[in-house]
């Protein structure tokens, strides 16, 4: 799908924003936290992530594409197999986070009972940045191993390229790190409050309070909920994740293409996280794809305005000229 198409207004707005903003990318884009998918998209193309933040209306066009809607429908159908979705009126940022935390604690209790959960919220601090994600599925195998299963839908009935799988591997590996830090009690209450800048004494909206009560949680404020969450995390007995799996599914008929088992390599994952987070902390500039992966640009909505792509093309021309002069 082509979005920007070299729109001069898009390019002007992007360049203007860069000139005006001198802080870190986290500050420039007013991000109090990052999603795990932000990092996995960096593994595909970091420059594309930046353009997506500078020109969000282009990404909104992609969200309306039939291929994206088909994938979302398959994910929703999977979730509805084991749990209902209850709409809740959100009145504040505290309400929004309260729903995540209530759902997290509720699902942890199901896991303790040996049951399967889907759409499990996870969060934690990595390299001084708060990361947030949603695990597609956690379940126990017949042998008792705890498995993380990530669902990826495909427009074609084939496995993705190695470059795509690399970003998927990073995603599930980070989910494992965040989940295990949570259940081991390594995340602290003050870390969440400081990163999100939430008001711990603020009362919940009526629907959020009712949702918490349905889950057996009698709390009125965000601070009370945090205290309850971390008290529970001190005593729960949840095993670490033993197996990481990615299931690839064909969007046209929801048939399974295949399942991939991902090897968790903690040192490599931590190294990649350090690299990707260094961009958000302003320690380096955004990087696009190497010339060997320029094929990625063919499907990029921002290819026509990409300064990284233009720079690499100019460098290639200069190298050719230099070779001819030898």
C-alpha positions in Angstrom: 0.0 0.0 0.0 1.3 3.4 -0.9 0.7 6.2 1.6 2.8 9.3 1.4 3.6 9.2 -2.3 6.1 12.0 -2.0 3.6 14.5 -0.7 5.6 17.7 -0.2 3.4 18.7 2.7 4.3 15.5 4.5 8.0 16.1 3.9 7.8 19.7 5.0 6.0 18.8 8.3 8.5 16.1 9.0 11.6 18.3 8.5 10.0 21.2 10.4 9.3 19.0 13.4 12.9 17.7 13.4 14.3 21.3 13.4 12.0 22.4 16.3 12.6 19.4 18.6 16.0 19.1 20.1 15.3 16.7 23.0 15.5 12.9 23.0 13.1 11.0 20.8 11.1 10.0 23.9 10.6 13.6 24.8 10.0 14.8 21.2 7.3 12.3 20.7 5.9 12.7 24.2 6.4 8.9 24.9 6.2 8.0 28.6 6.7 4.4 27.6 7.4 2.3 24.5 5.6 -0.8 23.3 7.4 -4.0 22.5 6.2 -3.7 18.9 8.0 -0.3 18.7 11.3 -2.2 19.3 10.4 -5.1 16.9 9.6 -2.5 14.2 13.1 -1.0 14.8 14.5 -4.4 14.0 12.8 -4.1 10.6 13.7 -0.4 9.9 14.3 2.2 12.6 13.9 5.1 10.1 10.4 3.8 9.2 9.5 4.0 12.9 10.5 7.6 13.1 8.5 8.6 10.0 5.5 6.8 11.5 5.7 9.0 14.6 6.2 12.1 12.6 3.5 11.4 10.1 0.9 9.2 12.0 -1.9 9.8 9.6 0.0 7.7 7.1 -0.1 4.7 9.5 -3.8 5.3 10.1 -4.4 4.7 6.4 -2.6 1.4 6.7 -4.7 0.4 9.7 -7.8 0.7 7.5 -6.3 -1.6 4.8 -8.2 -4.9 4.3 -5.1 -7.0 5.0 -4.7 -5.4 8.5 -8.4 -5.8 9.3 -8.3 -9.5 8.3 -5.4 -10.1 10.7 -7.1 -8.2 13.5 -10.3 -10.3 13.0 -8.3 -13.6 13.4 -6.7 -12.3 16.6 -10.1 -11.3 18.0 -11.6 -14.7 17.2 -8.8 -16.4 19.1 -9.3 -14.2 22.1 -13.1 -14.7 22.1 -12.6 -18.5 22.3 -11.7 -18.3 26.0 -12.8 -14.9 27.3 -15.4 -12.2 26.7 -14.5 -8.6 25.9 -16.3 -6.1 28.1 -16.4 -2.5 27.1 -15.4 -0.1 29.9 -15.7 3.7 29.9 -12.3 5.2 30.6 -12.3 8.6 32.3 -8.5 9.2 32.9 -5.0 7.8 32.3 -5.2 6.2 35.7 -8.4 4.4 34.6 -6.7 3.1 31.4 -3.8 1.7 33.3 -6.0 0.3 36.0 -7.8 -1.9 33.5 -4.5 -3.3 32.3 -3.4 -4.1 35.8 -6.7 -5.6 36.8 -6.7 -7.8 33.7 -3.1 -8.8 34.4 -3.8 -9.9 38.0 -6.9 -11.8 36.9 -5.0 -13.7 34.2 -2.2 -14.5 36.6 -4.7 -16.2 38.9 -5.9 -18.3 35.9 -2.3 -19.3 35.1 -1.9 -20.3 38.7 -4.9 -22.6 38.3 -3.2 -24.2 35.3 -5.5 -22.5 32.7 -4.8 -20.9 29.3 -4.8 -17.0 29.0 -4.8 -14.7 26.0 -4.0 -11.0 25.6 -2.0 -10.8 28.8 -0.6 -7.3 29.5 3.1 -7.2 30.5 5.3 -4.3 31.4 8.7 -3.5 32.9 11.8 -1.3 32.8 14.6 -1.9 30.3 17.6 0.4 29.9 15.7 3.0 32.0 12.7 2.9 29.7 9.3 1.5 30.5 8.2 -1.2 28.0 4.6 -2.4 27.6 3.3 -5.3 25.6 0.5 -7.8 25.2 1.3 -11.6 25.1 -1.0 -13.3 22.7 -1.2 -16.6 24.6 0.3 -18.4 27.6 -0.6 -22.0 28.2 0.8 -25.2 29.7 1.9 -28.1 27.5 0.9 -31.7 28.2 4.2 -32.1 30.0 3.6 -29.1 32.2 5.9 -26.6 30.4 4.7 -23.0 30.2 4.5 -21.9 26.6 4.3 -18.5 25.1 2.5 -18.5 21.7 2.5 -15.5 19.4 0.1 -15.4 16.5 1.2 -13.8 13.2 -1.1 -13.6 10.2 0.2 -13.6 6.6 -1.3 -12.3 3.4 0.4 -15.2 1.6 0.3 -18.8 2.6 4.1 -18.9 3.2 6.5 -18.3 6.0 7.9 -14.8 6.3 11.4 -13.8 5.3 14.4 -14.1 7.6 14.3 -10.4 8.2 10.7 -10.5 9.3 11.3 -13.5 11.5 14.1 -11.7 13.2 11.8 -8.9 14.4 9.2 -11.6 15.5 11.9 -13.4 17.5 12.9 -10.2 19.3 9.3 -9.5 20.2 8.6 -12.8 21.9 12.0 -12.8 23.6 11.2 -9.4 25.1 7.8 -10.6 26.3 9.6 -13.4 28.1 12.0 -11.0 29.8 9.1 -8.7 30.9 6.8 -11.5 32.2 9.5 -13.1 34.2 10.7 -9.9 35.8 7.1 -9.3 36.8 6.4 -12.7 38.4 9.8 -12.6 40.1 8.9 -9.3 41.8 11.7 -7.3 40.1 9.5 -4.4 39.0 8.8 -1.8 41.7 5.7 0.4 42.3 7.7 3.6 42.1 9.1 2.7 38.7 5.6 2.6 37.2 4.5 5.8 38.9 7.6 7.8 37.9 7.6 6.7 34.3 3.9 7.2 33.7 3.5 10.3 35.9 0.2 9.0 37.3 -1.7 10.3 40.3 -1.8 7.5 42.9 -4.6 9.2 44.9 -6.9 9.7 42.0 -10.2 7.8 42.3 -11.3 5.5 39.5 -14.3 6.1 37.3 -17.4 4.2 38.2 -17.1 1.6 35.5 -13.4 0.8 36.2 -14.3 0.5 39.9 -17.1 -1.9 39.0 -14.8 -3.9 36.7 -12.2 -4.3 39.6 -15.0 -5.5 42.0 -16.1 -8.1 39.5 -12.6 -9.4 39.6 -12.6 -9.5 43.4 -10.5 -6.4 43.8 -11.9 -3.8 46.2 -9.8 -0.7 45.5 -10.7 2.9 44.9 -7.5 4.6 43.7 -4.6 3.8 41.4 -2.2 3.7 44.4 -4.4 1.1 46.2 -4.5 -1.1 43.1 -0.7 -0.9 42.7 -0.2 -1.9 46.3 -2.5 -4.9 45.8 -0.8 -5.9 42.6 2.7 -5.9 44.1 1.5 -7.6 47.2 0.1 -10.5 45.1 3.3 -10.6 43.0 5.3 -11.3 46.3 3.4 -14.5 46.9 2.4 -16.0 43.5 4.0 -19.1 42.3 4.2 -19.0 38.5 6.9 -20.8 36.6 9.2 -19.1 34.0 8.4 -19.5 30.4 9.9 -22.6 29.0 9.1 -22.4 25.3 8.6 -19.6 22.8 6.5 -20.4 19.8 5.3 -18.3 16.8 2.3 -19.6 14.8 1.9 -18.3 11.3 -1.7 -18.2 9.9 -3.0 -17.5 6.4 -5.4 -14.5 6.5 -7.7 -15.7 3.7 -9.0 -18.7 5.5 -7.4 -18.6 9.0 -5.5 -21.9 8.2 -2.2 -22.6 10.0 0.9 -22.2 7.8 3.2 -23.5 10.4 4.7 -23.2 13.9 8.2 -22.0 14.7 10.0 -22.6 18.0 12.2 -19.7 18.9 15.5 -20.2 20.8 15.8 -17.7 23.6 19.3 -16.2 23.7 19.3 -13.7 26.6 22.7 -12.1 26.1 21.8 -11.4 22.4 18.4 -10.0 23.3 19.8 -7.7 26.0 22.4 -6.5 23.5 19.8 -5.7 20.9 17.6 -3.9 23.5 20.5 -1.7 24.6 21.1 -0.8 20.9 17.5 0.1 20.2 16.9 1.9 23.4 20.0 4.1 22.8 18.1 5.7 20.0 15.1 6.6 22.2 17.5 8.1 24.8 19.1 10.4 22.2 22.4 8.6 22.3 22.5 8.1 18.5 20.6 9.0 15.3 18.0 6.8 13.7 19.3 4.2 11.3 17.6 2.9 8.1 18.3 -0.4 6.4 21.6 -1.4 5.0 22.0 -1.5 1.2 21.7 -5.3 1.3 18.2 -4.9 2.7 17.1 -2.1 0.4 14.3 -4.4 -0.9 12.4 -3.5 2.3 11.9 0.0 0.8 9.6 -1.4 -1.9 6.8 -1.9 0.7 7.5 1.2 2.8 4.9 4.0 2.9 7.7 6.6 3.4 10.1 5.5 0.6 9.5 8.6 -1.5 10.5 11.0 1.3 13.1 8.9 3.1 16.3 10.9 3.7 18.2 7.8 4.7 17.4 6.1 1.4 18.4 9.2 -0.5 21.7 9.4 1.5 22.5 5.7 0.8 21.8 6.2 -2.9 24.2 9.2 -3.1 26.8 7.2 -1.3 26.4 4.3 -3.8 26.8 6.8 -6.7 30.0 8.3 -5.1 31.5 4.8 -4.7 30.8 3.9 -8.3 32.4 7.2 -9.4 35.5 6.5 -7.3 35.8 3.0 -8.7 35.7 4.3 -12.2 38.4 6.9 -11.5 40.8 4.1 -10.3 
